[in-house]
Amino acid sequence: MSVMRKLLNWLHVRDYEDAKLRSATNIVSRYARGNVAVQNGWFLNRSDLDALSASGDRALASLKKHQSA
């Protein structure tokens, strides 16, 4: 990387954003070590988890409905 590019990054706070991204990547890499689900990209965020939970609730209600009929 050129000296001019480093200076511009520093002036525009780009170097800070790059450092944050590197730190986040390092943290995720450390967490993912030995965690096959994360390594394969199988993870859920809060909205995905809520949707999965709601889907499970609907499926259970449907099973109970068909079981009692």
Backbone as numpy.savetxt, mean C-alpha at the origin, in Angstrom:
# Nx Ny Nz CAx CAy CAz Cx Cy Cz
24.55 12.17 -11.72 23.70 13.35 -11.72 24.59 14.59 -11.72
24.26 15.54 -12.53 25.11 16.73 -12.65 24.97 17.63 -11.42
25.96 18.45 -11.24 25.96 19.40 -10.13 24.80 20.37 -10.28
24.55 20.80 -11.51 23.45 21.74 -11.76 22.10 21.11 -11.39
21.91 19.84 -11.75 20.66 19.14 -11.44 20.48 19.02 -9.93
21.58 18.71 -9.21 21.52 18.61 -7.76 21.14 19.95 -7.15
21.72 21.03 -7.67 21.41 22.36 -7.17 19.94 22.70 -7.41
19.46 22.42 -8.62 18.05 22.70 -8.93 17.12 21.88 -8.04
17.45 20.62 -7.83 16.64 19.78 -6.95 16.61 20.34 -5.53
17.77 20.80 -5.07 17.84 21.36 -3.73 17.02 22.64 -3.63
17.10 23.49 -4.63 16.36 24.74 -4.63 14.85 24.52 -4.69
14.43 23.49 -5.37 13.00 23.22 -5.53 12.49 22.17 -4.55
13.28 21.86 -3.54 12.94 20.91 -2.49 12.73 19.50 -3.07
13.16 19.29 -4.27 13.04 17.98 -4.91 13.90 16.95 -4.18
15.06 17.38 -3.69 15.92 16.44 -2.99 15.25 15.92 -1.72
14.45 16.75 -1.06 13.71 16.32 0.13 12.67 15.27 -0.25
11.94 15.52 -1.33 10.94 14.56 -1.79 11.60 13.24 -2.19
12.74 13.32 -2.85 13.47 12.10 -3.23 13.92 11.33 -1.98
14.39 12.04 -0.98 14.83 11.39 0.26 13.65 10.72 0.96
12.49 11.38 0.96 11.30 10.77 1.56 10.91 9.50 0.82
10.95 9.54 -0.50 10.61 8.37 -1.30 11.59 7.22 -1.04
12.89 7.54 -0.97 13.88 6.49 -0.66 13.64 5.90 0.71
13.32 6.75 1.69 13.07 6.27 3.04 11.84 5.38 3.08
10.78 5.79 2.42 9.56 4.98 2.38 9.83 3.64 1.71
10.60 3.66 0.63 10.94 2.42 -0.07 11.75 1.50 0.84
12.68 2.06 1.59 13.48 1.25 2.52 12.62 0.64 3.62
11.68 1.40 4.14 10.80 0.90 5.19 9.94 -0.24 4.65
9.36 -0.04 3.49 8.52 -1.08 2.89 9.35 -2.31 2.58
10.55 -2.13 2.09 11.43 -3.26 1.80 11.74 -4.05 3.06
12.03 -3.35 4.15 12.31 -4.02 5.41 11.10 -4.78 5.90
9.93 -4.17 5.79 8.68 -4.82 6.23 8.38 -6.04 5.37
8.66 -5.94 4.07 8.30 -6.99 3.14 9.21 -8.22 3.24
10.37 -8.06 3.85 11.28 -9.20 3.97 10.59 -10.34 4.69
10.41 -11.45 4.01 9.78 -12.61 4.62 8.26 -12.58 4.57
7.69 -11.50 4.09 6.23 -11.39 4.01 5.83 -11.61 2.55
5.44 -12.84 2.24 5.15 -13.22 0.86 3.99 -12.42 0.29
2.98 -12.12 1.11 1.82 -11.38 0.63 2.24 -10.01 0.10
3.08 -9.32 0.84 3.53 -7.99 0.40 4.43 -8.11 -0.81
5.31 -9.10 -0.81 6.22 -9.28 -1.93 5.47 -9.53 -3.22
4.33 -10.21 -3.14 3.54 -10.50 -4.33 2.53 -9.40 -4.63
2.51 -8.36 -3.84 1.59 -7.26 -4.08 0.18 -7.53 -3.56
0.04 -8.52 -2.69 -1.27 -8.85 -2.15 -1.47 -8.12 -0.84
-1.95 -6.91 -0.91 -2.21 -6.15 0.30 -3.47 -5.34 0.10
-4.10 -4.95 1.18 -5.35 -4.20 1.12 -5.18 -2.89 1.87
-5.73 -1.83 1.28 -5.78 -0.58 2.02 -7.14 -0.53 2.74
-7.40 0.52 3.46 -8.61 0.60 4.29 -9.88 0.46 3.45
-9.97 1.14 2.31 -11.19 1.07 1.51 -11.38 -0.32 0.91
-10.29 -0.96 0.49 -10.39 -2.34 -0.01 -10.82 -3.29 1.09
-10.28 -3.10 2.28 -10.63 -3.94 3.41 -12.10 -3.77 3.78
-12.59 -2.53 3.77 -14.00 -2.27 4.06 -14.91 -2.92 3.01
-14.52 -2.83 1.74 -15.31 -3.44 0.66 -15.34 -4.96 0.82
-14.19 -5.56 1.14 -14.13 -7.00 1.35 -14.99 -7.43 2.53
-14.94 -6.65 3.60 -15.76 -6.94 4.78 -17.24 -6.86 4.45
-17.65 -5.83 3.72 -19.06 -5.68 3.34 -19.50 -6.83 2.44
-18.63 -7.25 1.53 -18.93 -8.38 0.66 -19.11 -9.65 1.46
-18.26 -9.86 2.43 -18.38 -11.02 3.32 -19.67 -10.99 4.12
-20.05 -9.81 4.61 -21.30 -9.68 5.36 -22.50 -10.03 4.49
-22.48 -9.56 3.24 -23.57 -9.89 2.31 -23.62 -11.38 2.01
-22.47 -11.99 1.82 -22.41 -13.43 1.53 -22.94 -14.23 2.72
-22.57 -13.85 3.92 -23.04 -14.54 5.11 -24.55 -14.40 5.27
-25.05 -13.20 5.02 -26.51 -12.97 5.10 -27.24 -13.83 4.06
-26.67 -13.94 2.88 -27.27 -14.76 1.83 -27.27 -16.24 2.22
-26.17 -16.70 2.80 -26.11 -18.10 3.24 -27.15 -18.38 4.31
-27.25 -17.47 5.28 -28.23 -17.65 6.36 -29.64 -17.64 5.80
-29.90 -16.81 4.81 -31.23 -16.71 4.20 -31.58 -18.03 3.49
-30.64 -18.55 2.73 -30.88 -19.80 2.00 -30.91 -21.01 2.92
-30.20 -20.95 4.02 -30.15 -22.06 4.96 -31.47 -22.18 5.72
-32.08 -21.06 6.03 -33.32 -21.09 6.80 -34.53 -21.37 5.92
-34.40 -21.28 4.61 -35.53 -21.49 3.70 -35.80 -22.94 3.43
